[in-house]
Amino acid sequence: MVNVFIHEVDLMQKIEAIIRPERFEFVKKALEENKIYGLTVTNVEGRGDQKGIVLQYRGGEITVDLIPKCKVEVVVKDTDLQLIVDLILTAARTGKIGDGRIFVSPVTRSIRVRTGEIEE
């Protein structure tokens, strides 16, 4: 049987940033410099308003419909949300189409697997 401990904490927010893979190290460094170490990174594919890209290959054109991206997920206290979003925006931005998107959503519960501790 697992012991469950419930703690009231500050509200938490989940930040999902879809960014260019080549900008990931800049984002990671910016977060680490601000003592944000916990994150999840996933290589993903997607497309936005540009609907893919057209490349020249062996004298012809090919359309790449889904572009490789990197998804960075960070859960932060509500009070730190704007700082972290600003850090990601600054580190990920190139100013060109395809820089990505940031999504923010509330986290209503977090459960630590090792201890069963629940934060609501």
C-alpha positions as a printed NumPy array, in Angstrom:
array([[  0.   ,   0.   ,   0.   ],
       [  1.241,   3.468,  -0.89 ],
       [  1.054,   6.295,   1.612],
       [ -0.539,   9.394,   0.12 ],
       [  0.371,  12.827,   1.421],
       [ -1.668,  15.82 ,   0.241],
       [ -0.088,  19.269,   0.333],
       [ -1.622,  22.575,  -0.649],
       [  0.772,  24.528,  -2.876],
       [  0.811,  27.559,  -5.101],
       [ -1.145,  27.144,  -8.308],
       [  0.915,  25.48 , -11.   ],
       [  0.979,  26.045, -14.739],
       [  2.268,  23.803, -17.512],
       [  4.177,  25.499, -20.295],
       [  4.444,  23.619, -23.589],
       [  6.812,  25.302, -26.017],
       [  7.068,  24.031, -29.583],
       [ 10.362,  25.432, -30.866],
       [ 13.009,  24.97 , -33.537],
       [ 15.323,  22.07 , -32.546],
       [ 18.394,  24.236, -33.089],
       [ 17.12 ,  26.694, -30.436],
       [ 16.702,  24.056, -27.707],
       [ 20.181,  24.471, -26.17 ],
       [ 19.582,  28.236, -25.892],
       [ 16.261,  27.629, -24.124],
       [ 17.775,  25.012, -21.789],
       [ 20.649,  27.344, -20.872],
       [ 18.281,  30.258, -20.18 ],
       [ 16.169,  28.064, -17.901],
       [ 19.215,  26.676, -16.058],
       [ 20.577,  30.191, -15.499],
       [ 17.307,  30.919, -13.675],
       [ 17.453,  27.691, -11.624],
       [ 14.755,  25.899, -13.645],
       [ 16.064,  22.352, -14.094],
       [ 12.97 ,  20.157, -14.401],
       [ 11.72 ,  19.801, -17.947],
       [ 10.565,  17.235, -20.454],
       [ 11.769,  17.332, -24.051],
       [ 10.197,  15.513, -26.984],
       [ 11.15 ,  15.543, -30.648],
       [  7.942,  16.164, -32.579],
       [  6.815,  17.063, -36.097],
       [  4.234,  19.621, -37.033],
       [  3.285,  22.514, -39.199],
       [  1.794,  25.918, -38.751],
       [  0.516,  28.614, -41.051],
       [  3.282,  27.97 , -43.582],
       [  1.864,  24.455, -44.239],
       [  5.29 ,  22.885, -44.654],
       [  8.194,  23.881, -46.864],
       [  9.294,  23.255, -50.457],
       [ 12.858,  22.007, -50.983],
       [ 14.965,  21.573, -54.112],
       [ 16.176,  17.994, -54.486],
       [ 18.027,  16.565, -57.507],
       [ 16.622,  19.116, -59.88 ],
       [ 13.039,  18.84 , -58.641],
       [ 10.91 ,  20.171, -55.849],
       [  9.651,  18.183, -52.907],
       [  7.223,  19.376, -50.285],
       [  8.001,  18.592, -46.665],
       [  4.585,  18.706, -45.013],
       [  5.662,  18.18 , -41.389],
       [  8.624,  20.088, -39.998],
       [ 10.812,  18.661, -37.18 ],
       [ 10.291,  20.605, -33.945],
       [ 11.19 ,  20.235, -30.295],
       [  8.542,  20.297, -27.555],
       [  9.736,  21.541, -24.177],
       [  7.386,  21.068, -21.223],
       [  7.92 ,  22.819, -17.896],
       [  5.617,  22.956, -14.871],
       [  6.079,  26.139, -12.838],
       [  4.461,  28.013,  -9.993],
       [  1.876,  30.521, -11.127],
       [  4.038,  33.321,  -9.724],
       [  6.968,  32.311, -11.981],
       [  4.9  ,  31.831, -15.137],
       [  5.561,  35.131, -16.918],
       [  9.298,  35.02 , -16.189],
       [  9.638,  31.525, -17.646],
       [  7.509,  32.339, -20.707],
       [  9.651,  35.43 , -21.331],
       [ 12.861,  33.389, -21.002],
       [ 11.624,  30.84 , -23.541],
       [ 10.414,  33.55 , -25.941],
       [ 13.757,  35.341, -25.871],
       [ 15.873,  32.192, -26.205],
       [ 13.763,  30.528, -28.916],
       [ 13.048,  33.514, -31.157],
       [ 14.841,  33.929, -34.479],
       [ 12.308,  36.344, -35.934],
       [ 11.52 ,  34.044, -38.855],
       [  8.394,  32.092, -39.68 ],
       [  8.398,  28.709, -37.934],
       [  9.793,  29.896, -34.583],
       [  7.019,  27.988, -32.828],
       [  4.288,  28.465, -30.283],
       [  3.904,  28.456, -26.485],
       [  0.851,  26.999, -24.766],
       [ -0.001,  27.488, -21.09 ],
       [ -2.477,  25.357, -19.172],
       [ -3.321,  24.905, -15.485],
       [ -2.049,  21.898, -13.558],
       [ -4.602,  20.773, -11.006],
       [ -2.657,  17.93 ,  -9.452],
       [  0.898,  16.616,  -9.31 ],
       [  1.77 ,  13.216,  -7.83 ],
       [  5.338,  12.251,  -6.981],
       [  5.693,   8.606,  -8.032],
       [  8.437,   7.743,  -5.523],
       [  6.507,   8.873,  -2.422],
       [  2.887,   9.172,  -3.541],
       [  2.945,  12.815,  -2.411],
       [  0.108,  14.777,  -4.039],
       [  0.243,  18.5  ,  -4.676],
       [ -3.102,  20.135,  -5.412]])
